[in-house]
Amino acid sequence: MRGADSGGNLHLAVNTFRALATPLGVNLLILAPLVSFYFWRRTGLALSRGTLGLAAAFGVAFGFVEAAVVVYLRSAIGLVPLGNVKYPLPLQDIPHQLLAIEVAREAATIVMLVSLAFLVARRARERWAMFLYVFALWDIAYYAGLWVTIGWPGSLLADDILFLIPVPWISNVWYPLLVSGLSVAAVLVASQVGPTGRDAPS
């Protein structure tokens, strides 16, 4: 459950710098925007400003929707307001049915973002770029939405569970925000290099 500061027996720390995310493979996510931009830098991306603008609106709105879902989920298990909760909250304290629904919701979220990428772009490079771009904006808006509504995270050093599939991904909040910020920047810069004002040809 994202935004829950929960981790079962994973011993999440409070406001302690975590240099590496767990599992270790999660740390490779930082390469996604960097490697992608390396391949985009010469020919760019054929994504129009209008497409990027509408996709950004979707990503930001969707991020706030997820933040609201986390608030509702916390409320359903008696953990709102956030400031009254002692951390960490073990995953085993979350009802099994709600945890199963949360895993299914995460999978559905990825399906929605992939579907959007396929609807918006025709070539594989633009589809990947659109997925990264919307995913990143969704992620940034998610944390912003939680901060505005319930004051969490109080620090970029707060631990969070990023995903539950296939196992819990854990890192400080600064890490997903860094990856997301680099992803947005990579797509925007590469879109300026490419044929602007039109979408990718078929």
Rosetta silent file (secondary structure, phi, psi, omega in degrees, C-alpha in Angstrom):
SEQUENCE: MRGADSGGNLHLAVNTFRALATPLGVNLLILAPLVSFYFWRRTGLALSRGTLGLAAAFGVAFGFVEAAVVVYLRSAIGLVPLGNVKYPLPLQDIPHQLLAIEVAREAATIVMLVSLAFLVARRARERWAMFLYVFALWDIAYYAGLWVTIGWPGSLLADDILFLIPVPWISNVWYPLLVSGLSVAAVLVASQVGPTGRDAPS
SCORE:     score description
SCORE:     0.000 S_00000001
   1 L     0.000  113.720 -178.427    0.000    0.000    0.000 S_00000001
   2 L   -67.594  147.886  177.659    1.701    3.174   -1.161 S_00000001
   3 L    73.645   11.680 -175.455    1.915    6.058    1.254 S_00000001
   4 L  -101.380   -9.602 -173.517    1.368    3.785    4.207 S_00000001
   5 L    50.108   46.283 -177.368    4.905    3.636    5.625 S_00000001
   6 E  -123.620  149.054 -178.018    4.262   -0.066    6.008 S_00000001
   7 L  -161.540   24.170  178.756    6.503   -2.998    5.350 S_00000001
   8 L    58.528 -124.435  179.519    5.759   -6.133    7.284 S_00000001
   9 L   -95.779   23.922 -174.674    9.057   -7.404    8.658 S_00000001
  10 L   -88.041   -4.381  172.654   11.084   -5.092    6.428 S_00000001
  11 L    55.711   63.786  177.519   11.887   -2.699    9.272 S_00000001
  12 L   -69.560  139.812  177.503   11.219    0.649    7.682 S_00000001
  13 L   -96.047  160.679  178.710   13.059    3.545    9.244 S_00000001
  14 L  -107.321  119.357  177.838   11.592    6.980    9.891 S_00000001
  15 L    53.554   41.985  175.161   13.405    9.913    8.244 S_00000001
  16 L  -116.997  132.072 -177.773   16.618    7.938    7.797 S_00000001
  17 L   -63.478  126.428  178.037   18.561    8.213    4.555 S_00000001
  18 L  -114.332  106.291 -176.681   18.252    5.017    2.554 S_00000001
  19 L   -69.150  -33.253 -177.547   20.922    4.960   -0.177 S_00000001
  20 L  -123.781  139.144  174.580   19.548    1.839   -1.840 S_00000001
  21 L   -80.677  162.866  174.430   16.017    0.702   -2.450 S_00000001
  22 E  -126.668  145.060   -7.125   14.964   -2.896   -1.852 S_00000001
  23 L   -63.387  165.153 -171.502   14.902   -5.278   -3.559 S_00000001
  24 H   -59.147  -30.298  179.911   18.202   -4.254   -5.157 S_00000001
  25 H   -60.481  -24.913  179.798   16.808   -4.469   -8.700 S_00000001
  26 H   -62.225  -28.141 -179.545   14.613   -1.447   -7.969 S_00000001
  27 H   -65.038  -20.827  179.187   17.758    0.703   -7.994 S_00000001
  28 H   -73.239  -12.285  179.298   18.098    0.051  -11.730 S_00000001
  29 H   -59.192  -26.828  179.598   14.983    2.138  -12.357 S_00000001
  30 H   -62.177  -23.117 -179.641   17.203    5.230  -12.402 S_00000001
  31 H   -76.482  -21.974 -175.401   18.605    3.926  -15.698 S_00000001
  32 H   -56.225  -54.988  179.134   15.223    3.982  -17.462 S_00000001
  33 H   -69.481  -33.019 -177.487   15.109    7.724  -18.226 S_00000001
  34 H   -69.477  -47.957  178.800   18.876    7.969  -18.741 S_00000001
  35 H   -67.299  -40.011  178.797   19.168    5.075  -21.204 S_00000001
  36 H   -59.867  -46.756  179.832   15.963    6.108  -22.951 S_00000001
  37 H   -62.712  -34.138  177.916   17.225    9.644  -23.487 S_00000001
  38 H   -57.586  -41.346 -179.355   20.485    8.265  -24.884 S_00000001
  39 H   -80.981  -21.853 -179.850   18.510    6.580  -27.681 S_00000001
  40 H   -88.367  -18.560 -163.250   16.166    9.539  -28.181 S_00000001
  41 L   -62.245  -28.400 -176.070   18.763   12.309  -28.195 S_00000001
  42 L   -88.423  -51.207 -177.602   19.531   12.350  -31.936 S_00000001
  43 L   -93.656  -14.471  177.922   16.200   11.824  -33.663 S_00000001
  44 L    72.424 -167.306 -179.436   14.042   12.962  -30.780 S_00000001
  45 L  -122.507  136.423  178.352   10.424   12.044  -30.164 S_00000001
  46 L   -89.904   72.192  177.541    7.491   12.812  -32.415 S_00000001
  47 L  -127.156  123.384 -177.494    5.148   13.979  -29.667 S_00000001
  48 L   -75.235  160.842  177.635    3.287   17.244  -30.049 S_00000001
  49 H   -63.156  -36.941  178.533    2.938   19.811  -27.299 S_00000001
  50 H   -63.023  -43.318  178.227   -0.800   19.272  -27.320 S_00000001
  51 H   -62.884  -44.728  179.315   -0.375   15.534  -26.796 S_00000001
  52 H   -63.746  -37.658  179.379    2.110   16.102  -23.991 S_00000001
  53 H   -65.573  -45.798  179.546   -0.206   18.638  -22.378 S_00000001
  54 H   -67.184  -39.254  178.187   -3.225   16.348  -22.414 S_00000001
  55 H   -64.512  -37.671  177.881   -1.148   13.414  -21.204 S_00000001
  56 H   -64.208  -41.471  178.478    0.180   15.591  -18.376 S_00000001
  57 H   -60.909  -42.187  177.955   -3.370   16.511  -17.364 S_00000001
  58 H   -63.241  -48.111 -177.331   -4.267   12.817  -17.258 S_00000001
  59 H   -60.827  -43.902 -179.338   -1.154   11.897  -15.262 S_00000001
  60 H   -67.043  -44.220  179.239   -1.630   14.640  -12.676 S_00000001
  61 H   -63.834  -41.536 -179.372   -5.342   13.912  -12.253 S_00000001
  62 H   -66.600  -36.216  176.745   -4.693   10.195  -12.001 S_00000001
  63 H   -61.690  -41.590  178.715   -1.984   10.805   -9.404 S_00000001
  64 H   -67.641  -37.182  177.406   -4.427   12.710   -7.226 S_00000001
  65 H   -59.218  -42.463  179.438   -6.992    9.920   -7.635 S_00000001
  66 H   -66.423  -38.631  176.746   -4.446    7.437   -6.294 S_00000001
  67 H   -59.381  -42.557  178.427   -3.637    9.728   -3.375 S_00000001
  68 H   -63.371  -38.525  178.422   -7.361    9.843   -2.583 S_00000001
  69 H   -61.227  -41.741  178.903   -7.535    6.035   -2.763 S_00000001
  70 H   -63.898  -41.539  177.809   -4.738    5.780   -0.192 S_00000001
  71 H   -61.656  -44.510  179.295   -6.554    8.219    2.105 S_00000001
  72 H   -63.842  -40.341 -179.451   -9.766    6.204    1.752 S_00000001
  73 H   -65.523  -42.123  176.793   -7.927    2.941    2.366 S_00000001
  74 H   -61.993  -40.429  179.540   -6.290    4.331    5.492 S_00000001
  75 H   -63.866  -39.286 -178.044   -9.675    5.568    6.647 S_00000001
  76 H   -63.614  -28.644  179.667  -11.217    2.137    6.040 S_00000001
  77 L  -107.092   16.071  171.720   -8.712    0.537    8.405 S_00000001
  78 L    77.353   33.679 -176.463   -8.864    3.358   10.940 S_00000001
  79 L  -120.224   30.067  173.657   -5.608    5.142   10.158 S_00000001
  80 L  -123.771  135.189    7.094   -6.708    8.690    9.351 S_00000001
  81 L   -77.303  154.889 -174.068   -5.578   11.255   10.270 S_00000001
  82 H   -61.903  -34.655 -174.951   -2.066   10.188    9.392 S_00000001
  83 H   -63.477  -16.805 -179.159   -0.442   12.150   12.214 S_00000001
  84 H   -92.879    6.566 -173.658   -1.954    9.847   14.846 S_00000001
  85 L   -99.172  133.958  174.799   -0.365    6.706   13.435 S_00000001
  86 L   -87.360  132.711 -178.369    2.674    5.039   14.925 S_00000001
  87 L  -104.298  157.680   -7.568    5.127    3.787   12.280 S_00000001
  88 L   -81.200  155.347  174.987    5.897    1.401   10.814 S_00000001
  89 E   -94.105  114.523 -178.834    2.540   -0.228   10.184 S_00000001
  90 L   -64.060  142.030  178.214    3.112   -3.940    9.436 S_00000001
  91 H   -59.831  -31.191 -178.491    1.532   -5.227    6.246 S_00000001
  92 H   -67.666  -13.221  177.041    0.060   -8.096    8.231 S_00000001
  93 H   -80.932  -11.680  178.613   -2.114   -5.554   10.074 S_00000001
  94 L   -86.592  129.703  179.171   -3.926   -4.740    6.823 S_00000001
  95 L   -51.445  136.807 -175.041   -6.933   -7.014    6.209 S_00000001
  96 H   -55.229  -41.032 -178.226   -6.033   -9.683    3.659 S_00000001
  97 H   -63.622  -41.803  178.377   -8.963   -8.799    1.399 S_00000001
  98 H   -66.452  -37.104  179.035   -7.948   -5.133    1.247 S_00000001
  99 H   -65.520  -40.201  177.595   -4.355   -6.084    0.551 S_00000001
 100 H   -64.505  -39.982  177.781   -5.459   -8.329   -2.324 S_00000001
 101 H   -64.977  -38.735  179.384   -7.582   -5.510   -3.736 S_00000001
 102 H   -63.882  -40.565  176.816   -4.614   -3.147   -3.482 S_00000001
 103 H   -62.959  -43.889  178.643   -2.403   -5.544   -5.460 S_00000001
 104 H   -64.198  -37.108  178.768   -5.098   -5.834   -8.132 S_00000001
 105 H   -65.844  -39.061  177.241   -5.448   -2.046   -8.234 S_00000001
 106 H   -60.865  -44.743  178.545   -1.718   -1.664   -8.801 S_00000001
 107 H   -62.517  -41.310  179.145   -1.874   -4.089  -11.717 S_00000001
 108 H   -64.286  -35.683  178.278   -4.880   -2.246  -13.147 S_00000001
 109 H   -61.475  -45.431  179.132   -3.004    1.058  -12.892 S_00000001
 110 H   -63.707  -41.162  177.661   -0.143   -0.262  -15.014 S_00000001
 111 H   -59.924  -42.200  179.472   -2.624   -1.628  -17.577 S_00000001
 112 H   -63.174  -43.157 -178.569   -4.265    1.813  -17.787 S_00000001
 113 H   -68.863  -38.867  176.704   -0.944    3.606  -18.308 S_00000001
 114 H   -65.884  -42.120  179.048    0.194    1.127  -20.961 S_00000001
 115 H   -60.749  -42.433  177.877   -3.169    1.390  -22.718 S_00000001
 116 H   -60.534  -43.337 -179.852   -2.899    5.174  -22.787 S_00000001
 117 H   -60.517  -39.900  179.402    0.579    4.952  -24.309 S_00000001
 118 H   -71.697  -32.487  178.767   -0.719    2.698  -27.085 S_00000001
 119 H   -72.090  -34.602 -173.534   -3.691    4.962  -27.761 S_00000001
 120 H   -83.361  -37.381 -173.280   -1.587    8.137  -27.944 S_00000001
 121 L  -123.294  157.506 -176.524    1.422    6.990  -29.976 S_00000001
 122 L  -106.320  -29.978 -179.439    2.006    4.702  -32.918 S_00000001
 123 L   -97.761  154.618 -176.225    5.698    3.879  -32.733 S_00000001
 124 H   -60.994  -38.565 -177.721    7.336    1.887  -29.961 S_00000001
 125 H   -65.111  -40.867  178.262    9.728    4.709  -28.988 S_00000001
 126 H   -73.266  -32.894  176.620    6.908    7.212  -28.488 S_00000001
 127 H   -63.937  -44.276  177.927    4.785    4.647  -26.685 S_00000001
 128 H   -63.422  -43.263  179.652    7.608    3.976  -24.224 S_00000001
 129 H   -61.918  -42.841 -179.303    8.204    7.698  -23.835 S_00000001
 130 H   -65.833  -38.839  177.000    4.519    8.352  -23.187 S_00000001
 131 H   -61.817  -48.420  179.520    4.378    5.561  -20.597 S_00000001
 132 H   -59.705  -44.191 -175.473    7.413    6.976  -18.773 S_00000001
 133 H   -63.550  -50.838 -177.734    6.075   10.535  -18.976 S_00000001
 134 H   -70.340  -39.873  177.259    2.578    9.809  -17.667 S_00000001
 135 H   -58.552  -43.983 -178.082    3.841    7.343  -15.062 S_00000001
 136 H   -65.406  -45.063  179.532    6.286    9.972  -13.783 S_00000001
 137 H   -66.631  -37.783  175.529    3.701   12.752  -13.591 S_00000001
 138 H   -59.370  -44.887 -178.236    1.247   10.380  -11.932 S_00000001
 139 H   -65.287  -45.516  179.352    3.888    9.508   -9.331 S_00000001
 140 H   -62.725  -44.659 -179.728    4.824   13.134   -8.615 S_00000001
 141 H   -66.102  -31.552  177.661    1.154   14.153   -8.375 S_00000001
 142 H   -60.984  -51.129 -179.883    0.488   11.213   -6.060 S_00000001
 143 H   -66.253  -39.070  177.959    3.026   12.386   -3.489 S_00000001
 144 H   -62.984  -40.832  179.545    1.924   16.005   -3.896 S_00000001
 145 H   -63.027  -41.493  178.089   -1.696   14.946   -3.393 S_00000001
 146 H   -67.383  -39.553 -178.987   -0.888   13.094   -0.189 S_00000001
 147 H   -64.652  -40.694 -178.875    1.188   15.977    1.119 S_00000001
 148 H   -70.256  -39.900 -173.141   -1.611   18.482    0.453 S_00000001
 149 H   -84.632  -40.923 -175.318   -4.405   16.326    1.876 S_00000001
 150 H  -130.212    7.576  174.577   -2.853   14.595    4.896 S_00000001
 151 L    75.118   17.159  176.890    0.614   16.101    5.269 S_00000001
 152 L  -117.234  139.785    1.472    2.540   12.997    4.252 S_00000001
 153 L   -80.079  145.394  177.070    5.384   12.637    3.441 S_00000001
 154 L   -80.082  -12.237 -178.792    6.762   15.040    5.992 S_00000001
 155 L  -154.203  151.205  175.311   10.246   14.511    4.581 S_00000001
 156 L   -69.155  -11.528  178.041   11.888   13.229    1.409 S_00000001
 157 L   -90.359    0.212  177.560   13.631   10.743    3.710 S_00000001
 158 L   -65.385  139.859  176.226   10.339    9.082    4.641 S_00000001
 159 E   -79.955  148.105  176.631   10.188    5.431    3.632 S_00000001
 160 E  -144.044  152.946  170.381    7.461    4.284    1.288 S_00000001
 161 E   -93.442  114.386 -174.615    6.324    1.076   -0.319 S_00000001
 162 E   -77.248  -44.551  178.136    6.397    1.870   -4.023 S_00000001
 163 E  -148.053  161.102  176.698    4.744   -1.313   -5.269 S_00000001
 164 L  -108.088   -6.733 -173.732    3.658   -4.667   -3.911 S_00000001
 165 L  -104.659  126.590   -6.639    4.122   -6.619   -7.170 S_00000001
 166 L   -83.846  -16.998  175.090    5.752   -9.133   -7.060 S_00000001
 167 L  -134.548  163.192 -179.968    7.244   -8.210   -3.668 S_00000001
 168 L   -60.977  130.290  174.254    7.213   -4.909   -1.748 S_00000001
 169 E   -98.793  124.731 -174.478    9.524   -2.272   -3.286 S_00000001
 170 E  -126.124  135.141  174.332   10.834    0.036   -0.566 S_00000001
 171 E  -160.669  168.718  167.930   12.796    3.269   -0.736 S_00000001
 172 E   -64.881  155.238 -179.457   12.943    6.792    0.602 S_00000001
 173 L   -62.196  -29.753 -177.298   10.467    9.106   -1.114 S_00000001
 174 H   -61.121  -29.779 -174.259   13.298   11.058   -2.759 S_00000001
 175 H   -68.481  -53.300  177.753   14.181    8.090   -4.999 S_00000001
 176 H   -62.843  -32.677  177.468   10.912    7.702   -6.968 S_00000001
 177 H   -66.988  -36.702  176.675   10.666   11.501   -7.206 S_00000001
 178 H   -65.669  -47.288  179.314   14.182   11.646   -8.678 S_00000001
 179 H   -61.019  -42.503 -179.219   13.420    8.915  -11.218 S_00000001
 180 H   -67.121  -42.169  178.298   10.128   10.592  -12.118 S_00000001
 181 H   -61.611  -42.771  177.608   11.702   14.031  -12.464 S_00000001
 182 H   -65.223  -36.306  179.457   14.398   12.661  -14.776 S_00000001
 183 H   -64.821  -46.418  178.442   11.757   10.824  -16.821 S_00000001
 184 H   -61.102  -45.444 -179.348    9.691   13.956  -17.371 S_00000001
 185 H   -62.668  -42.223 -178.842   12.802   15.948  -18.293 S_00000001
 186 H   -61.877  -44.073 -178.945   14.039   13.276  -20.713 S_00000001
 187 H   -68.018  -43.993 -178.621   10.730   13.138  -22.581 S_00000001
 188 H   -64.438  -43.855 -179.923   10.298   16.914  -22.750 S_00000001
 189 H   -66.535  -44.913 -179.423   13.840   17.544  -23.996 S_00000001
 190 H   -65.675  -29.931  178.203   13.710   14.706  -26.536 S_00000001
 191 H   -69.461  -28.013  176.990   10.347   15.972  -27.796 S_00000001
 192 H   -75.300  -27.248  178.931   11.948   19.319  -28.596 S_00000001
 193 H   -75.010  -37.576 -175.105   14.649   17.568  -30.621 S_00000001
 194 L   -78.706 -174.507  179.501   12.193   15.555  -32.662 S_00000001
 195 L   -70.393   93.358 -175.906    9.566   16.636  -35.188 S_00000001
 196 L   -73.919  161.277  175.419    7.418   18.832  -32.963 S_00000001
 197 L    84.440    0.016  177.516    3.826   19.729  -33.583 S_00000001
 198 L  -148.817  161.968  178.304    2.766   16.317  -34.839 S_00000001
 199 L   -92.637  167.574 -174.986    2.483   12.792  -33.566 S_00000001
 200 L   -61.825  139.033  177.428    4.581    9.885  -34.708 S_00000001
 201 L   -71.519  157.758  178.577    3.797    8.567  -38.175 S_00000001
 202 L   -80.815    0.000    0.000    2.531    5.048  -38.584 S_00000001
